[in-house]
Amino acid sequence: MAKVSIQNVSKSFGSTPVLQDVSLDIEHGELVVLVGPSGCGKSTLLRVLCGLEEIDSGTLRIGDDIVNGKPPAERGIAMVFQSYALYPHMTVYRNMAFGLKIHGADKAEIERRVHDAAKVLHIDHLLERLPRELSGGQRQRVAIGRAIVREPRLFLFDEPLSNLDAALRAKTRIELARLHRDLAATMVYVTHDQIEAMTLGDKIVVLHEGRVQQAGTPLTLYQQPANRFVATFIGSPTINLLPARVIELAEQGVRVQLGNGCKFLATVDNTGLQVGESVEIGLRPEHCEVLSGERAPNLDDAALDAEITLVEHLGESNLLYLKTDDGQELVVRGDGNAAVRLGDSVIVRAVPEAMYLFRADGRACARLRPGNMRSAHAL
């Protein structure tokens, strides 16, 4: 396995920039997940790493080798595509062995590698079957096994689970995590599914319009997003955003006021903020507290009056879709056992330690106490 270094890499198709000055370090044995919306450049970055696309500028290193211009066969990589791309007339064994055979490996070595990989993937009992006799999950494991037998320095995965149904995707995701742990392999994994990213990745890299928006651990990206885009992309349901303005720079944080006069104290750094500056408050659905009944006389002003417009019952929790008294829409995660009805009037309060502020250019104000974040189940 090897460390990967991507330094100032840019790539354009004609006059359209796809990757713009991308720099990223991937440590030995690390599983890095590339996420972002369609067209953000994540698959292009993967194709650049494996040598299917040439870069316009920058440097690519795999281990100690600069691989700019090297063909895929000389990079020591193995790639698993969204399509399984198995040879339909070959058995599982022959599919897994084919690449080794054309590279001249001897018969004993081929047999050892294929059987070792099949055992790791729990497909050793399927070696004599044809692809048409396998389920989707089994075919995907064969495709992964074909990569494992090559014993590459770097594994590349391009949305390998997207063709599977939800239950099988969850099961295969667990198997991939176990595989990474057992192989201690360096892996780069592309997905549009943030659940895959959060559960699989040692590091997540969020891309947008060909640029790296933020790279870090899943918890870092969730608790301390660098900007508005990362905050809205990581987390499901997406973060609630409310326009506001700064009215006070306090020692314990920043006090802001919404358009309807409601005031909130956000415990974030106030470096560079000015009184009167326009900002957006970010409230995650699980960090809001929903209270039923009428507003108590002693309730502070860090609360919003709202009406329930839709309820999604998820079992252990509910997703409550709300409209505030000034027309803003919110999504809040509530207690699944609560009796809630459309049209109910509720009060929404935010956990100050879990509140975000975003400036007009999208940058996030630094958090003061991310470790104190807690969920505030409601009703």
C-alpha beads as a LAMMPS data file, in Angstrom:
LAMMPS data file: protein, C-alpha beads

379 atoms
378 bonds

1 atom types
1 bond types

-500.0 500.0 xlo xhi
-500.0 500.0 ylo yhi
-500.0 500.0 zlo zhi

Masses

1 110.0

Atoms # bond

1 1 1 0.000 0.000 0.000
2 1 1 1.104 3.576 -0.506
3 1 1 0.533 7.189 0.362
4 1 1 -1.079 9.319 -2.363
5 1 1 -0.305 12.982 -2.912
6 1 1 -2.341 15.208 -5.226
7 1 1 -0.745 18.630 -5.635
8 1 1 -2.387 21.565 -7.444
9 1 1 -4.094 19.345 -10.016
10 1 1 -6.272 21.001 -12.649
11 1 1 -8.209 19.446 -15.499
12 1 1 -10.474 20.961 -18.141
13 1 1 -12.546 19.535 -20.953
14 1 1 -12.242 22.167 -23.640
15 1 1 -13.069 25.490 -22.023
16 1 1 -14.912 23.852 -19.110
17 1 1 -12.837 23.492 -15.911
18 1 1 -13.604 20.224 -14.096
19 1 1 -10.839 20.160 -11.471
20 1 1 -9.421 23.444 -10.211
21 1 1 -6.173 23.453 -8.233
22 1 1 -7.029 20.326 -6.229
23 1 1 -4.548 19.388 -3.481
24 1 1 -5.037 16.383 -1.220
25 1 1 -2.930 13.943 0.789
26 1 1 -4.126 10.378 1.352
27 1 1 -2.222 8.509 4.018
28 1 1 -1.055 4.905 3.838
29 1 1 -3.955 2.590 4.725
30 1 1 -6.532 5.388 4.730
31 1 1 -10.005 5.122 3.195
32 1 1 -10.864 8.482 1.668
33 1 1 -14.357 9.156 0.327
34 1 1 -14.956 11.765 -2.374
35 1 1 -18.458 13.251 -2.233
36 1 1 -20.297 16.069 -3.917
37 1 1 -23.181 16.768 -6.290
38 1 1 -23.254 15.538 -9.884
39 1 1 -20.659 17.330 -11.975
40 1 1 -18.473 18.345 -9.025
41 1 1 -15.421 16.478 -10.386
42 1 1 -15.237 13.485 -8.034
43 1 1 -15.318 10.794 -10.751
44 1 1 -12.915 12.812 -12.893
45 1 1 -10.485 12.966 -9.971
46 1 1 -10.706 9.184 -9.649
47 1 1 -10.085 8.740 -13.380
48 1 1 -7.117 11.082 -13.125
49 1 1 -5.670 8.952 -10.319
50 1 1 -6.011 5.742 -12.300
51 1 1 -4.629 7.245 -15.518
52 1 1 -7.775 7.231 -17.647
53 1 1 -7.600 11.040 -17.903
54 1 1 -4.511 13.216 -18.283
55 1 1 -4.151 16.288 -16.095
56 1 1 -3.489 19.759 -17.452
57 1 1 -1.252 20.799 -14.555
58 1 1 -0.137 19.627 -11.146
59 1 1 1.565 16.553 -9.728
60 1 1 0.298 13.086 -8.826
61 1 1 2.326 10.811 -6.566
62 1 1 1.565 7.233 -5.561
63 1 1 4.108 6.179 -2.999
64 1 1 7.409 7.714 -4.025
65 1 1 6.568 7.693 -7.729
66 1 1 5.359 10.638 -9.770
67 1 1 2.763 9.021 -12.033
68 1 1 1.937 11.953 -14.325
69 1 1 1.683 10.485 -17.806
70 1 1 2.104 6.863 -16.689
71 1 1 -0.440 4.424 -18.136
72 1 1 -2.844 2.716 -15.703
73 1 1 -0.981 -0.604 -15.868
74 1 1 2.161 1.025 -14.440
75 1 1 0.526 2.839 -11.523
76 1 1 -0.066 -0.146 -9.246
77 1 1 -3.784 0.561 -8.910
78 1 1 -6.962 -1.495 -9.137
79 1 1 -10.340 0.037 -9.893
80 1 1 -13.865 -1.196 -9.146
81 1 1 -16.512 0.444 -11.307
82 1 1 -20.218 1.044 -10.827
83 1 1 -20.804 -1.620 -13.471
84 1 1 -19.521 -5.037 -12.427
85 1 1 -18.065 -5.639 -15.931
86 1 1 -17.712 -9.394 -15.416
87 1 1 -17.065 -11.707 -18.350
88 1 1 -20.406 -13.547 -18.699
89 1 1 -18.883 -16.740 -20.178
90 1 1 -16.275 -17.123 -17.430
91 1 1 -16.738 -18.628 -13.990
92 1 1 -16.090 -16.562 -10.886
93 1 1 -12.664 -18.159 -10.577
94 1 1 -11.709 -17.351 -14.158
95 1 1 -13.028 -13.775 -13.843
96 1 1 -10.838 -13.210 -10.807
97 1 1 -7.827 -14.967 -12.313
98 1 1 -7.943 -13.420 -15.785
99 1 1 -5.933 -10.294 -15.004
100 1 1 -3.195 -12.276 -13.301
101 1 1 -3.061 -14.736 -16.187
102 1 1 -2.521 -12.083 -18.865
103 1 1 0.248 -10.573 -16.723
104 1 1 2.064 -13.902 -16.704
105 1 1 1.565 -15.059 -13.109
106 1 1 2.179 -18.780 -12.627
107 1 1 -0.697 -21.164 -11.975
108 1 1 0.092 -21.789 -8.302
109 1 1 0.308 -18.066 -7.531
110 1 1 -2.965 -17.393 -9.330
111 1 1 -4.720 -20.132 -7.391
112 1 1 -3.376 -18.859 -4.067
113 1 1 -4.424 -15.270 -4.682
114 1 1 -7.879 -16.136 -5.998
115 1 1 -8.679 -18.492 -3.126
116 1 1 -7.329 -16.032 -0.530
117 1 1 -9.426 -13.181 -1.950
118 1 1 -12.514 -15.362 -2.271
119 1 1 -12.199 -16.407 1.356
120 1 1 -11.929 -12.795 2.527
121 1 1 -15.036 -11.892 0.518
122 1 1 -16.987 -15.035 1.505
123 1 1 -17.433 -16.136 -2.103
124 1 1 -15.139 -19.189 -2.011
125 1 1 -18.207 -21.424 -2.469
126 1 1 -19.142 -19.568 -5.679
127 1 1 -15.932 -19.995 -7.667
128 1 1 -17.410 -22.375 -10.230
129 1 1 -20.567 -20.357 -10.897
130 1 1 -21.182 -18.050 -13.851
131 1 1 -22.098 -14.382 -13.281
132 1 1 -25.719 -14.983 -14.345
133 1 1 -26.065 -17.396 -11.432
134 1 1 -25.106 -14.743 -8.863
135 1 1 -27.040 -12.043 -7.037
136 1 1 -26.124 -8.379 -7.469
137 1 1 -24.207 -8.325 -4.193
138 1 1 -22.284 -11.463 -5.117
139 1 1 -21.335 -10.010 -8.502
140 1 1 -20.072 -6.870 -6.827
141 1 1 -17.926 -8.947 -4.478
142 1 1 -16.484 -10.786 -7.474
143 1 1 -15.581 -7.428 -9.035
144 1 1 -13.908 -6.404 -5.773
145 1 1 -12.135 -9.760 -5.607
146 1 1 -10.774 -9.225 -9.106
147 1 1 -9.162 -6.051 -7.778
148 1 1 -7.850 -7.668 -4.580
149 1 1 -5.983 -10.463 -6.367
150 1 1 -3.780 -7.903 -8.104
151 1 1 -2.448 -6.787 -4.693
152 1 1 -2.325 -3.134 -5.814
153 1 1 -0.825 -0.175 -4.015
154 1 1 -4.116 1.705 -4.295
155 1 1 -7.780 0.689 -4.603
156 1 1 -10.186 2.988 -6.442
157 1 1 -13.979 2.565 -6.126
158 1 1 -16.373 4.459 -8.407
159 1 1 -19.871 4.268 -6.822
160 1 1 -19.646 0.456 -6.515
161 1 1 -22.911 0.039 -4.565
162 1 1 -25.237 2.276 -6.547
163 1 1 -26.762 -0.632 -8.511
164 1 1 -27.799 -2.513 -5.367
165 1 1 -31.105 -2.232 -3.531
166 1 1 -31.181 -0.439 -0.175
167 1 1 -30.911 -3.498 2.080
168 1 1 -28.115 -5.085 0.040
169 1 1 -26.296 -1.767 -0.198
170 1 1 -26.255 -1.491 3.597
171 1 1 -24.979 -5.066 3.979
172 1 1 -22.269 -4.636 1.339
173 1 1 -21.218 -1.349 2.925
174 1 1 -20.494 -3.216 6.161
175 1 1 -18.515 -5.815 4.223
176 1 1 -16.457 -3.094 2.542
177 1 1 -15.634 -1.537 5.906
178 1 1 -14.545 -4.942 7.203
179 1 1 -12.501 -5.527 4.054
180 1 1 -10.677 -2.236 4.494
181 1 1 -9.863 -3.116 8.074
182 1 1 -8.616 -6.611 7.150
183 1 1 -6.492 -5.475 4.200
184 1 1 -5.232 -2.230 5.785
185 1 1 -5.428 -0.958 2.219
186 1 1 -5.240 2.563 0.826
187 1 1 -8.601 3.239 -0.804
188 1 1 -10.292 6.132 -2.600
189 1 1 -14.055 5.771 -2.814
190 1 1 -16.440 7.935 -4.852
191 1 1 -20.103 8.153 -3.886
192 1 1 -23.047 10.542 -3.973
193 1 1 -24.512 8.814 -0.893
194 1 1 -23.547 10.698 2.249
195 1 1 -24.478 7.736 4.473
196 1 1 -21.831 5.668 2.688
197 1 1 -19.390 8.538 3.104
198 1 1 -20.061 9.031 6.816
199 1 1 -19.954 5.328 7.694
200 1 1 -17.043 4.211 5.501
201 1 1 -14.584 7.080 5.344
202 1 1 -11.590 7.731 7.564
203 1 1 -11.574 11.051 5.730
204 1 1 -14.252 12.719 3.624
205 1 1 -13.428 15.173 0.849
206 1 1 -16.313 17.414 -0.239
207 1 1 -16.002 18.722 -3.798
208 1 1 -18.026 21.453 -5.475
209 1 1 -17.458 22.903 -8.933
210 1 1 -14.093 21.174 -9.172
211 1 1 -12.691 22.543 -5.915
212 1 1 -12.122 20.932 -2.532
213 1 1 -14.486 22.624 -0.100
214 1 1 -13.308 20.738 2.989
215 1 1 -11.449 17.548 3.905
216 1 1 -11.591 15.924 7.322
217 1 1 -13.068 13.181 9.453
218 1 1 -16.820 12.563 9.155
219 1 1 -17.422 14.062 12.602
220 1 1 -15.354 17.159 11.793
221 1 1 -17.340 17.857 8.631
222 1 1 -20.622 17.340 10.459
223 1 1 -19.803 19.386 13.558
224 1 1 -17.489 22.016 12.070
225 1 1 -18.343 22.619 8.405
226 1 1 -16.030 25.115 6.751
227 1 1 -18.802 26.795 4.799
228 1 1 -22.481 26.854 3.967
229 1 1 -22.121 24.325 1.141
230 1 1 -20.510 21.656 3.327
231 1 1 -23.106 22.221 6.049
232 1 1 -25.975 21.726 3.604
233 1 1 -24.385 18.706 1.911
234 1 1 -23.455 16.756 5.057
235 1 1 -26.409 15.731 7.201
236 1 1 -29.842 14.302 6.430
237 1 1 -32.307 15.948 6.475
238 1 1 -30.312 18.969 5.413
239 1 1 -29.561 21.816 7.795
240 1 1 -32.150 24.572 8.258
241 1 1 -30.979 28.053 7.235
242 1 1 -32.610 31.265 8.490
243 1 1 -31.597 34.798 7.450
244 1 1 -30.607 37.071 10.347
245 1 1 -28.393 40.003 11.306
246 1 1 -25.838 40.489 14.068
247 1 1 -27.115 42.723 16.896
248 1 1 -24.485 42.110 19.602
249 1 1 -20.951 40.725 19.957
250 1 1 -21.047 39.131 23.392
251 1 1 -18.260 37.464 25.363
252 1 1 -20.006 34.101 25.149
253 1 1 -20.815 34.341 21.437
254 1 1 -22.847 36.316 18.922
255 1 1 -26.442 37.478 19.360
256 1 1 -28.458 37.622 16.171
257 1 1 -31.989 38.647 15.304
258 1 1 -34.357 37.132 12.752
259 1 1 -36.671 39.130 10.544
260 1 1 -39.592 38.523 12.899
261 1 1 -37.675 39.957 15.843
262 1 1 -36.743 36.612 17.440
263 1 1 -33.249 36.690 18.978
264 1 1 -30.714 33.879 19.316
265 1 1 -27.339 33.638 21.044
266 1 1 -24.947 31.474 19.005
267 1 1 -21.849 30.292 20.897
268 1 1 -19.453 30.814 17.994
269 1 1 -16.363 32.970 17.560
270 1 1 -17.170 36.567 16.720
271 1 1 -13.842 37.263 14.983
272 1 1 -14.421 39.647 12.096
273 1 1 -18.169 39.958 12.520
274 1 1 -19.714 43.399 12.768
275 1 1 -22.933 44.577 14.375
276 1 1 -25.515 44.932 11.621
277 1 1 -23.863 42.321 9.378
278 1 1 -26.178 39.944 7.513
279 1 1 -25.681 36.259 8.348
280 1 1 -27.539 32.967 8.163
281 1 1 -28.325 30.797 11.187
282 1 1 -27.829 27.073 10.649
283 1 1 -29.984 24.715 12.736
284 1 1 -29.728 20.975 12.246
285 1 1 -33.066 19.108 12.576
286 1 1 -31.766 16.991 15.466
287 1 1 -30.497 20.012 17.418
288 1 1 -33.854 21.717 17.724
289 1 1 -36.236 21.264 20.626
290 1 1 -39.951 21.298 19.886
291 1 1 -42.378 22.190 22.668
292 1 1 -46.131 21.741 22.441
293 1 1 -48.695 24.024 23.987
294 1 1 -48.720 27.763 24.468
295 1 1 -45.621 29.849 25.030
296 1 1 -44.802 30.128 28.734
297 1 1 -44.470 33.674 30.113
298 1 1 -40.883 32.995 31.259
299 1 1 -39.735 31.436 27.996
300 1 1 -36.777 33.378 26.590
301 1 1 -36.894 34.925 23.158
302 1 1 -34.661 32.224 21.581
303 1 1 -37.750 30.424 20.347
304 1 1 -39.885 30.366 17.223
305 1 1 -43.633 29.925 16.939
306 1 1 -44.462 27.465 14.171
307 1 1 -47.175 25.272 12.715
308 1 1 -46.804 21.625 11.664
309 1 1 -47.425 21.281 7.922
310 1 1 -46.261 17.671 7.382
311 1 1 -45.182 14.690 9.503
312 1 1 -42.991 11.809 8.325
313 1 1 -43.152 8.850 10.715
314 1 1 -39.817 6.991 10.816
315 1 1 -40.490 4.733 13.780
316 1 1 -37.965 5.815 16.395
317 1 1 -38.416 9.452 15.403
318 1 1 -40.619 11.812 13.411
319 1 1 -39.602 14.414 10.887
320 1 1 -41.741 17.481 11.487
321 1 1 -42.051 19.998 8.663
322 1 1 -42.877 23.385 10.114
323 1 1 -43.713 26.891 8.961
324 1 1 -42.773 29.710 11.300
325 1 1 -44.954 32.733 11.979
326 1 1 -42.953 34.759 9.433
327 1 1 -43.180 32.120 6.676
328 1 1 -39.799 30.385 7.111
329 1 1 -39.768 26.589 6.632
330 1 1 -38.000 24.238 9.044
331 1 1 -37.475 20.496 9.406
332 1 1 -37.106 19.165 12.951
333 1 1 -36.522 15.632 14.205
334 1 1 -38.954 14.789 16.993
335 1 1 -39.849 11.875 19.248
336 1 1 -41.409 9.005 17.273
337 1 1 -43.835 8.260 20.116
338 1 1 -45.230 11.780 20.236
339 1 1 -48.809 12.365 19.143
340 1 1 -48.522 15.105 16.536
341 1 1 -51.049 16.335 14.012
342 1 1 -51.053 18.589 10.992
343 1 1 -51.921 22.126 11.977
344 1 1 -50.638 21.831 15.554
345 1 1 -48.967 24.970 16.904
346 1 1 -45.551 24.341 18.460
347 1 1 -42.541 26.266 19.771
348 1 1 -39.075 25.586 18.347
349 1 1 -35.966 26.236 20.408
350 1 1 -32.363 25.751 19.316
351 1 1 -29.438 24.314 21.278
352 1 1 -27.014 27.300 21.410
353 1 1 -23.910 25.071 21.320
354 1 1 -25.177 23.440 18.122
355 1 1 -26.021 26.617 16.216
356 1 1 -24.045 27.694 13.160
357 1 1 -23.509 31.115 11.652
358 1 1 -22.627 31.649 8.003
359 1 1 -21.435 34.943 6.583
360 1 1 -22.689 36.441 3.324
361 1 1 -19.849 34.758 1.357
362 1 1 -20.788 31.347 2.802
363 1 1 -17.905 30.992 5.264
364 1 1 -18.742 29.516 8.648
365 1 1 -17.834 31.246 11.889
366 1 1 -15.566 28.969 13.946
367 1 1 -17.247 26.902 16.631
368 1 1 -16.295 27.424 20.287
369 1 1 -17.588 24.231 21.897
370 1 1 -18.333 21.545 19.291
371 1 1 -17.872 18.834 21.922
372 1 1 -20.955 20.068 23.748
373 1 1 -23.286 19.439 20.829
374 1 1 -26.255 17.289 21.784
375 1 1 -29.474 16.170 20.245
376 1 1 -32.633 17.820 21.535
377 1 1 -35.508 15.442 20.888
378 1 1 -38.847 17.109 20.968
379 1 1 -42.405 16.719 22.070

Bonds

1 1 1 2
2 1 2 3
3 1 3 4
4 1 4 5
5 1 5 6
6 1 6 7
7 1 7 8
8 1 8 9
9 1 9 10
10 1 10 11
11 1 11 12
12 1 12 13
13 1 13 14
14 1 14 15
15 1 15 16
16 1 16 17
17 1 17 18
18 1 18 19
19 1 19 20
20 1 20 21
21 1 21 22
22 1 22 23
23 1 23 24
24 1 24 25
25 1 25 26
26 1 26 27
27 1 27 28
28 1 28 29
29 1 29 30
30 1 30 31
31 1 31 32
32 1 32 33
33 1 33 34
34 1 34 35
35 1 35 36
36 1 36 37
37 1 37 38
38 1 38 39
39 1 39 40
40 1 40 41
41 1 41 42
42 1 42 43
43 1 43 44
44 1 44 45
45 1 45 46
46 1 46 47
47 1 47 48
48 1 48 49
49 1 49 50
50 1 50 51
51 1 51 52
52 1 52 53
53 1 53 54
54 1 54 55
55 1 55 56
56 1 56 57
57 1 57 58
58 1 58 59
59 1 59 60
60 1 60 61
61 1 61 62
62 1 62 63
63 1 63 64
64 1 64 65
65 1 65 66
66 1 66 67
67 1 67 68
68 1 68 69
69 1 69 70
70 1 70 71
71 1 71 72
72 1 72 73
73 1 73 74
74 1 74 75
75 1 75 76
76 1 76 77
77 1 77 78
78 1 78 79
79 1 79 80
80 1 80 81
81 1 81 82
82 1 82 83
83 1 83 84
84 1 84 85
85 1 85 86
86 1 86 87
87 1 87 88
88 1 88 89
89 1 89 90
90 1 90 91
91 1 91 92
92 1 92 93
93 1 93 94
94 1 94 95
95 1 95 96
96 1 96 97
97 1 97 98
98 1 98 99
99 1 99 100
100 1 100 101
101 1 101 102
102 1 102 103
103 1 103 104
104 1 104 105
105 1 105 106
106 1 106 107
107 1 107 108
108 1 108 109
109 1 109 110
110 1 110 111
111 1 111 112
112 1 112 113
113 1 113 114
114 1 114 115
115 1 115 116
116 1 116 117
117 1 117 118
118 1 118 119
119 1 119 120
120 1 120 121
121 1 121 122
122 1 122 123
123 1 123 124
124 1 124 125
125 1 125 126
126 1 126 127
127 1 127 128
128 1 128 129
129 1 129 130
130 1 130 131
131 1 131 132
132 1 132 133
133 1 133 134
134 1 134 135
135 1 135 136
136 1 136 137
137 1 137 138
138 1 138 139
139 1 139 140
140 1 140 141
141 1 141 142
142 1 142 143
143 1 143 144
144 1 144 145
145 1 145 146
146 1 146 147
147 1 147 148
148 1 148 149
149 1 149 150
150 1 150 151
151 1 151 152
152 1 152 153
153 1 153 154
154 1 154 155
155 1 155 156
156 1 156 157
157 1 157 158
158 1 158 159
159 1 159 160
160 1 160 161
161 1 161 162
162 1 162 163
163 1 163 164
164 1 164 165
165 1 165 166
166 1 166 167
167 1 167 168
168 1 168 169
169 1 169 170
170 1 170 171
171 1 171 172
172 1 172 173
173 1 173 174
174 1 174 175
175 1 175 176
176 1 176 177
177 1 177 178
178 1 178 179
179 1 179 180
180 1 180 181
181 1 181 182
182 1 182 183
183 1 183 184
184 1 184 185
185 1 185 186
186 1 186 187
187 1 187 188
188 1 188 189
189 1 189 190
190 1 190 191
191 1 191 192
192 1 192 193
193 1 193 194
194 1 194 195
195 1 195 196
196 1 196 197
197 1 197 198
198 1 198 199
199 1 199 200
200 1 200 201
201 1 201 202
202 1 202 203
203 1 203 204
204 1 204 205
205 1 205 206
206 1 206 207
207 1 207 208
208 1 208 209
209 1 209 210
210 1 210 211
211 1 211 212
212 1 212 213
213 1 213 214
214 1 214 215
215 1 215 216
216 1 216 217
217 1 217 218
218 1 218 219
219 1 219 220
220 1 220 221
221 1 221 222
222 1 222 223
223 1 223 224
224 1 224 225
225 1 225 226
226 1 226 227
227 1 227 228
228 1 228 229
229 1 229 230
230 1 230 231
231 1 231 232
232 1 232 233
233 1 233 234
234 1 234 235
235 1 235 236
236 1 236 237
237 1 237 238
238 1 238 239
239 1 239 240
240 1 240 241
241 1 241 242
242 1 242 243
243 1 243 244
244 1 244 245
245 1 245 246
246 1 246 247
247 1 247 248
248 1 248 249
249 1 249 250
250 1 250 251
251 1 251 252
252 1 252 253
253 1 253 254
254 1 254 255
255 1 255 256
256 1 256 257
257 1 257 258
258 1 258 259
259 1 259 260
260 1 260 261
261 1 261 262
262 1 262 263
263 1 263 264
264 1 264 265
265 1 265 266
266 1 266 267
267 1 267 268
268 1 268 269
269 1 269 270
270 1 270 271
271 1 271 272
272 1 272 273
273 1 273 274
274 1 274 275
275 1 275 276
276 1 276 277
277 1 277 278
278 1 278 279
279 1 279 280
280 1 280 281
281 1 281 282
282 1 282 283
283 1 283 284
284 1 284 285
285 1 285 286
286 1 286 287
287 1 287 288
288 1 288 289
289 1 289 290
290 1 290 291
291 1 291 292
292 1 292 293
293 1 293 294
294 1 294 295
295 1 295 296
296 1 296 297
297 1 297 298
298 1 298 299
299 1 299 300
300 1 300 301
301 1 301 302
302 1 302 303
303 1 303 304
304 1 304 305
305 1 305 306
306 1 306 307
307 1 307 308
308 1 308 309
309 1 309 310
310 1 310 311
311 1 311 312
312 1 312 313
313 1 313 314
314 1 314 315
315 1 315 316
316 1 316 317
317 1 317 318
318 1 318 319
319 1 319 320
320 1 320 321
321 1 321 322
322 1 322 323
323 1 323 324
324 1 324 325
325 1 325 326
326 1 326 327
327 1 327 328
328 1 328 329
329 1 329 330
330 1 330 331
331 1 331 332
332 1 332 333
333 1 333 334
334 1 334 335
335 1 335 336
336 1 336 337
337 1 337 338
338 1 338 339
339 1 339 340
340 1 340 341
341 1 341 342
342 1 342 343
343 1 343 344
344 1 344 345
345 1 345 346
346 1 346 347
347 1 347 348
348 1 348 349
349 1 349 350
350 1 350 351
351 1 351 352
352 1 352 353
353 1 353 354
354 1 354 355
355 1 355 356
356 1 356 357
357 1 357 358
358 1 358 359
359 1 359 360
360 1 360 361
361 1 361 362
362 1 362 363
363 1 363 364
364 1 364 365
365 1 365 366
366 1 366 367
367 1 367 368
368 1 368 369
369 1 369 370
370 1 370 371
371 1 371 372
372 1 372 373
373 1 373 374
374 1 374 375
375 1 375 376
376 1 376 377
377 1 377 378
378 1 378 379
